[in-house]
């Protein structure tokens, strides 16, 4: 396995439940020296993606849950963290932009449980992310591990 692939992993999180699912799914695949770039996208009004300097209360709650679930087993000394809150009009576009902004080598996520009708109307952010991102994307099953 190519260690460079797992060097800088972008981990988008939508909410607290997603943070827990994703932490449980990703933790068996992490190794010492990995940098996790944990991100949440807030709705932006402008067309471009921006990085917020502070973390709002909602994003902070998500980040804390991810961190606590991940380290219920792992040693915090083994991993590096970057916490990046993004603002963008479309989630998939903001995450695609973030890959370049933070120099990610891989994107990992668990898909949200979106009804087929809603996915048809709103588009499929996960599918767009997979198609539009220039780095590999690893998708974990939605089920709680």
Secondary structure, DSSP 8 states (H G I E B T S, - for coil): --GGGGSEEEEE--SHHHHHHHHHHHGGG--TT-EEEEEEEEE-SSSS-EEESS--HHHHHHHHHHHHHHTTTS-GGG-EEEEEEEEESSHHHHHHHHHHHHT-SEEEEE-----HHHHHHH--HHHHHHHH-SSEEEEE-SS--
